Amino acid sequence: MAEFMGTALMILFGVGVHADTVLNDTKYHGSGHLFAITTWAFGISMALFIFGNVTINPAMAFCEFLLGKMTFITFIETAIFQMAGGVVGALIVYVMYADSFKHSYDKVDPETIRNIFSTAPAVRNLPRNFFVEFFDTFLFLTGILAISRINAPEMVPIGVGLLVWAIGMGLGGPTGFAMNQARDLGPRIAHAILPIKNKAASDWQYGLIVPGIAPFGGAVAAAMFAKLYLGI
């Protein structure tokens, strides 16, 4: 339940801020990516503060499985609850912003509305997009493992938030830095089932290949680096 609620809260902040900046008739329409990336970073920190020792990320859970910190069955269960949290969090955002969605139909591009929920590349090049998500996830998970070693657990959520902020600002431009299947595929499922007018295709080819598979590759690389260099 902590993984489910923590992931849902993360998505409430993250998908919520994209709705706030993209949709018409919101208080902070057009606030831009610095506004959005900062909200993602703070939102993830708050989810970790509230729900404690959670991963809220199937790729991070897979990394912990590779490091022997959870069983494969536990990883599968954890990932399922995280994905469900991603769907539910996005559905709640839609309810909260339903009036703004209605005011944006036929005025905001359908693909832009889809991208409120899920990531998309700035330039579509699947091999390069895959590498970006792989490498971003490798840096992200390795950073989390390094931060977790400090003897001040109350600082870990702040450190992870700063890490998200740095990756988003420095490396998020090519793909939107999903680094987390529950962050992308969960809201993408919500977009697919919601009654959005003139809905764009959910682009499952990109979703399954880039934010779907690449973070698991990053998890493998992070686990190897953690064992060989960090001594975890």
C-alpha positions as CSV (number, residue, x, y, z in Angstrom):
1,M,0.0,0.0,0.0
2,A,2.9,2.4,0.7
3,E,4.2,1.7,-2.8
4,F,0.7,2.2,-4.3
5,M,0.0,5.5,-2.4
6,G,3.6,6.8,-2.7
7,T,3.5,6.4,-6.5
8,A,0.0,7.9,-6.8
9,L,1.2,10.9,-4.8
10,M,4.3,11.3,-7.0
11,I,2.0,11.3,-10.1
12,L,-0.4,13.7,-8.5
13,F,2.4,16.2,-8.2
14,G,4.0,15.5,-11.6
15,V,1.1,15.0,-13.9
16,G,-0.7,17.7,-12.0
17,V,2.0,20.3,-12.7
18,H,2.0,19.4,-16.4
19,A,-1.8,19.9,-16.5
20,D,-1.3,23.2,-14.7
21,T,1.2,24.5,-17.2
22,V,-0.4,23.1,-20.4
23,L,-4.2,23.4,-20.0
24,N,-6.2,26.6,-20.5
25,D,-7.8,28.4,-17.6
26,T,-5.4,27.3,-14.9
27,K,-3.7,29.5,-12.4
28,Y,-0.2,28.7,-13.7
29,H,-0.7,28.2,-17.4
30,G,2.5,28.5,-19.4
31,S,4.8,28.5,-16.3
32,G,7.4,26.4,-18.2
33,H,9.7,23.5,-17.6
34,L,11.7,24.9,-14.7
35,F,8.4,25.1,-12.8
36,A,7.5,21.5,-13.8
37,I,10.8,19.9,-13.1
38,T,11.0,21.6,-9.7
39,T,7.6,20.3,-8.8
40,W,8.5,16.8,-9.8
41,A,11.6,17.0,-7.6
42,F,9.8,18.3,-4.6
43,G,6.9,15.9,-5.1
44,I,9.2,12.9,-5.1
45,S,10.9,14.1,-2.0
46,M,7.5,14.5,-0.2
47,A,6.3,11.0,-1.3
48,L,9.6,9.6,0.2
49,F,9.1,11.6,3.4
50,I,5.5,10.5,3.9
51,F,5.8,6.8,2.9
52,G,9.3,6.0,4.1
53,N,11.4,3.2,2.6
54,V,9.7,2.9,-0.7
55,T,11.1,2.7,-4.3
56,I,8.0,4.1,-6.1
57,N,9.7,2.9,-9.3
58,P,9.8,-0.6,-10.9
59,A,13.3,0.0,-12.2
60,M,14.5,0.8,-8.7
61,A,12.7,-2.2,-7.3
62,F,14.4,-4.4,-10.0
63,C,17.8,-2.9,-9.1
64,E,17.1,-3.9,-5.4
65,F,16.2,-7.4,-6.6
66,L,19.5,-7.6,-8.5
67,L,21.3,-6.5,-5.4
68,G,19.6,-9.2,-3.3
69,K,17.4,-6.8,-1.3
70,M,14.1,-8.3,-2.4
71,T,12.9,-11.5,-4.0
72,F,11.7,-11.7,-7.6
73,I,8.1,-12.3,-6.4
74,T,8.3,-9.2,-4.2
75,F,9.6,-7.2,-7.1
76,I,6.7,-8.3,-9.3
77,E,4.2,-7.5,-6.6
78,T,5.9,-4.1,-5.9
79,A,5.9,-3.2,-9.6
80,I,2.2,-4.1,-10.0
81,F,1.2,-1.8,-7.1
82,Q,3.4,1.0,-8.4
83,M,1.8,0.8,-11.8
84,A,-1.6,0.8,-10.3
85,G,-0.6,3.9,-8.3
86,G,0.5,5.6,-11.4
87,V,-2.8,5.0,-13.1
88,V,-4.9,6.1,-10.1
89,G,-2.8,9.2,-9.5
90,A,-3.3,10.3,-13.1
91,L,-7.0,9.6,-12.9
92,I,-7.3,11.9,-9.8
93,V,-5.4,14.6,-11.7
94,Y,-7.9,14.4,-14.5
95,V,-10.8,14.8,-12.1
96,M,-9.2,17.8,-10.4
97,Y,-8.5,19.5,-13.8
98,A,-11.6,18.3,-15.6
99,D,-12.9,21.8,-16.3
100,S,-9.5,22.9,-17.7
101,F,-9.4,19.9,-19.9
102,K,-12.9,20.8,-21.3
103,H,-11.7,24.4,-21.9
104,S,-8.6,23.0,-23.8
105,Y,-10.3,20.7,-26.3
106,D,-9.9,22.0,-29.9
107,K,-7.5,24.7,-28.5
108,V,-4.5,22.6,-27.3
109,D,-2.9,20.0,-29.6
110,P,-4.1,16.5,-28.7
111,E,-0.5,15.2,-28.5
112,T,0.4,18.0,-26.1
113,I,-2.6,16.9,-23.9
114,R,-1.3,13.3,-24.1
115,N,2.1,14.5,-23.0
116,I,0.6,15.8,-19.8
117,F,0.4,12.2,-18.8
118,S,3.4,10.5,-20.4
119,T,6.8,11.4,-21.8
120,A,7.7,11.9,-25.4
121,P,10.9,12.6,-27.3
122,A,11.9,16.1,-28.5
123,V,13.3,14.4,-31.6
124,R,12.0,10.9,-32.3
125,N,15.0,8.6,-32.8
126,L,14.2,5.3,-30.9
127,P,17.8,4.0,-30.6
128,R,19.0,7.4,-29.2
129,N,15.9,7.9,-27.1
130,F,16.5,4.4,-25.7
131,F,20.1,5.2,-24.8
132,V,19.0,8.5,-23.1
133,E,16.5,6.8,-20.9
134,F,19.0,4.0,-20.2
135,F,21.7,6.4,-19.2
136,D,19.4,8.7,-17.2
137,T,18.1,5.8,-15.3
138,F,21.6,4.5,-14.6
139,L,22.6,7.8,-13.2
140,F,19.4,8.2,-11.2
141,L,19.5,4.7,-9.6
142,T,23.2,4.9,-8.9
143,G,22.7,8.3,-7.3
144,I,20.0,7.0,-5.1
145,L,22.1,4.0,-4.0
146,A,25.0,6.4,-3.2
147,I,22.7,8.8,-1.3
148,S,21.2,6.0,0.7
149,R,24.6,5.1,2.1
150,I,25.0,8.3,4.1
151,N,24.4,8.0,7.8
152,A,21.5,10.5,7.8
153,P,18.3,8.7,6.5
154,E,16.2,11.8,7.1
155,M,18.2,13.5,4.3
156,V,17.7,10.8,1.7
157,P,14.3,12.3,0.4
158,I,16.0,15.7,0.0
159,G,19.0,14.2,-1.8
160,V,16.8,12.2,-4.2
161,G,14.7,15.3,-5.0
162,L,17.9,17.3,-5.8
163,L,19.1,14.4,-8.0
164,V,15.8,14.4,-9.9
165,W,16.1,18.2,-10.3
166,A,19.6,17.9,-11.6
167,I,18.9,15.1,-14.1
168,G,15.8,16.9,-15.3
169,M,17.5,20.2,-15.9
170,G,20.7,18.7,-17.4
171,L,19.6,15.6,-19.2
172,G,15.8,15.7,-19.4
173,G,15.6,17.6,-22.7
174,P,15.8,14.7,-25.2
175,T,13.1,12.4,-23.7
176,G,11.5,14.0,-20.7
177,F,13.5,11.8,-18.2
178,A,10.9,9.2,-17.3
179,M,13.4,6.8,-15.6
180,N,10.4,5.0,-14.1
181,Q,7.8,2.7,-15.8
182,A,5.1,3.7,-13.2
183,R,5.7,7.4,-14.0
184,D,5.2,6.9,-17.7
185,L,3.2,3.8,-18.4
186,G,0.8,4.2,-15.5
187,P,-0.4,7.7,-16.6
188,R,-0.3,6.5,-20.3
189,I,-2.8,3.8,-19.4
190,A,-4.9,6.5,-17.7
191,H,-4.8,8.6,-20.9
192,A,-5.9,5.6,-23.0
193,I,-9.0,5.0,-20.9
194,L,-10.1,8.5,-20.1
195,P,-12.9,10.2,-22.0
196,I,-10.7,12.9,-23.6
197,K,-12.1,14.5,-26.7
198,N,-10.2,14.1,-30.0
199,K,-7.6,12.0,-28.1
200,A,-4.2,11.4,-29.7
201,A,-2.9,7.9,-30.0
202,S,-1.2,6.7,-26.8
203,D,2.0,5.8,-28.8
204,W,2.6,2.4,-27.2
205,Q,5.6,1.7,-29.5
206,Y,7.6,4.5,-27.9
207,G,6.1,3.9,-24.4
208,L,7.0,0.2,-24.2
209,I,10.4,0.5,-25.8
210,V,11.9,3.7,-24.3
211,P,10.3,4.4,-20.9
212,G,9.2,0.8,-20.6
213,I,12.3,-1.3,-21.3
214,A,15.3,1.1,-21.1
215,P,14.9,1.8,-17.3
216,F,15.4,-1.9,-16.7
217,G,18.7,-1.7,-18.6
218,G,19.7,1.2,-16.5
219,A,18.8,-0.8,-13.4
220,V,21.2,-3.6,-14.5
221,A,24.0,-1.1,-15.1
222,A,23.3,0.6,-11.7
223,A,23.4,-2.7,-9.9
224,M,26.7,-3.7,-11.5
225,F,28.2,-0.3,-10.7
226,A,27.0,-0.6,-7.1
227,K,28.6,-4.0,-6.7
228,L,31.8,-3.3,-8.5
229,Y,32.5,0.3,-7.4
230,L,30.3,1.3,-4.5
231,G,30.7,-2.1,-2.7
232,I,27.0,-2.6,-2.2
